[in-house]
Amino acid sequence: MEKFKENLSPVLRVVGFVLAALFLFVIAKTVNSIFGLIIFLGLIGFAIYYGLRGRKNATNYISKISNKALLIVTLILFVVSTGALTVHSNQVELKESRIELENSNDQLSNLSLDYVSKATQRKVKDEQKDTREINKSKNNASIKAETKRLNRLISIAKSEQKVVNKILSQSAELKNDENILLEDKADIDKLEKKANNYQSLSSYKKESENLLALISVHNQREEQLKAVATTLKDKNLSTQDKSKLDKLVLEIKIARKASDIKDKISEINTALETAKSNIQIKKEVDDQKEKLSSTIKSAQSLLNDSYISSSDKVLIQDSLDLVNKAQTLDDLDKAAQNLIENTSKVQINNESAKEMADKKKRDDEQKRIAEEKAATQAAASQEKESAQSNSEVSGGNYSTNTSGWGVAQSGYCFYRSNSKKYYSSVANPGNYTYMTISEAQGLGGTPGHSNGSAHT
């Protein structure tokens, strides 16, 4: 028996350590309970003391208790303590579950006030009726299950709020656009008011997306029309580009569907870029034409030149037309080069024609002078013969002044047959016929204007 007791002591110490570990595991969740903490500390202290000091050092207070009795007491204490701790742990867990349920219920109540669909609000209301009944029960599993259902509704409400907030953010951005139409702004106001009073998220989202998409293209359209209006005022806009833009503006104004408006915006963008490009090209061409102004003026002056031939006139005019019609810098460069070459060619031709004309003029003048001189001499001879035979003029002679001019006597004049003019004094009497004024008038003569070689 003594040997059995001696062998039992190590077993009891091992059991004490095992019980201490089990108590530590069980009490871990209820360490905040004062009752559980006292039991836990007492048992752990007893087990540690007994295990470390052994049976020999504890004989003062367990000398009458056998090892077997001590084992039984220890087991009973373990069972009772474990039961008490289990009951207490369940109560604590039930309390925590109820707190979690109430928190979820409060959170759901707050969330359902703003931007949540009527359908979800009805689900929340129906679920919260069950929540009050379930919260009164002591079934921890039911309470946890109800908490999960509430959390699912919380997730749904948050999701709806997130979508609605995004829609309202987009609507606010569109409403602040400077191009928004008054009727579009009114539609956005209605959409914002409906955010707290819509039936289902899917229907509200679809309605919102369609409306905001339409308003967005409306804003884009108004912005596009402003850009087109500016371009239409440009003096360098071609008639063809203006006609195309006017047509597209009319079409986009009568379009009603968002897709149709987007298509027209795309067409206008293309036409607008083309028009702007053509305007820029025209400006560059006009600037280049301005630089060619001296060349153009030189060519135009040739058209009025008295020596230009008909063929050269056509050549210059065609070259000028090419310059005026040029729409690109390449075309203008080619036309300018053509104009320069043809202008140079015509100028050379004109110089030759002028030289020939001047020569002919000189030849004609010499011929005229010779003929006039011959006529004058003949007239003088005739006049002389006539004067000799005519008693009225037989005594009529002209005098010569200090300047060498011939001065006719009263009733006489110096007559020039080619111009049929007569004068009272002349620088070169030999070039005139001296006769009576009545004779000159009889020949159709009239008084001539005074000049550097004759006076009336």
Phi, psi and omega in degrees: 000317180297321179295323179295319181295319180296322179288336183283330184302312178299326180296316180297321179296319178296315179300321179299317178295319179296316179298319179301318179294320179294319179299318179300319180292318183288320186282345186306323183277347184238024183295341179282349179274131181295319180298311180297323181294321180296313181297317181300311182294322180296312182293318180296319179296318179296314183296318181294315181299313183294320183290321184280319186273334179083174184289328185295323182279352181252014185291343182292330183238359175230021184297331182267000183252128180284163178298327181291318179295321179297322179295319181295315180298318180297319180294318180298315180300321179297313182297313181298313181298318180297318179298314180298317180294323179297315179299314181296320180297319178296320179295317178296315180296322178296319179296316179296321179296320179293319178298316179297320178297314180296321178297316178297320180296317179295317180298318180294322179298318180290320182293326186285359182279330187234132169059028178249139184294157178297325179298316179291322178299321177295320178297320179296315181298316179295320182291323181292336173296315178293327183299317181297321180288317182293326181294336180281338183284171179249017180271103184296324180296318179295320180296316179295321179296320178294323177299320178297319179296320178295320180296325176296319177294324176299316179298318179296315181297316179297320180298317179295318179298320180297317179295315182294318178300322178295318178297315181294326177295317178295319181294322179295320179296318179292324182292332180273357179293134183294343183264002186293142178278155182297319181292327177292322179296320178295320179295323178293321177301317178296319179297320180293321178294327182284351183299334179258010184209055178244153188285306180220152183295321183298315181291318180293320180295316180296315179298317182294314181299318179296315182293313182293325177296319179294316180295323179300315179288332174299315179297317178298321180296315180297320178296320179294320180295326177295318180295320179295318180301320178295317180293323181296337180276350183291127182293340181269002180290132180285157179298322180294313179294322179296317179298318180293317180294319178300319180295315180293324178298317178297319181292319182287334179289329182267353178290141183243326181278146180300320181295320179294319180295318179299318179298318180291324177299319179296318179296318180295320178303315180296313181295323181293317178297320178297315181298316180297321178296317179294323177298316180296318179297318180297319178299317180295319179295317179297320178298319180292323177295324178297323178291336180267007187302320180295320178294320180294316179298320179298318179292319180296324179295330179295329181297333180264002180290132183290345183262356184289138179277164180298318181294320178292325179297317177296320181299314180293317181297319177296321180294319177295321178297322178297321178294316182293327182274349183300130181250347179231162179296324179296313179297321181293320178299315180295316181295321180295318179297319178297319180295317180298314181296314182291324177297317178297317180297315182292323178299318178297315179298320181293322178298317179296317180296322180293318179298318179294320180292319179296319179298316179295322179296317179296317179297317180296321181294317178297317179298316180298317180297318181296316180294321181293321179295318179296318180294322180295316179296320179295319181293321180296318180296318179294319181296320180297317180294321181292322182293324181290327182271348184253118181294335183290334185240008184295331180263005185273114175230153178264158179253165180243128180275183183295337180273359179088006181278146173275129183243120182285147175287169180298131180090354181246166179204168174258115187254138177242118189291325184290328179258349182056042178240147177232152186225160179272336177210145183219157180282325182237086183302330182297339181274000184234165175255124181273120182206175178286155180299322181295325177292318178298318179294326178295332178275006181089012182284151176227156180300134179271163178279142180295142177212196186288344183239001180203146176236145180279000000 
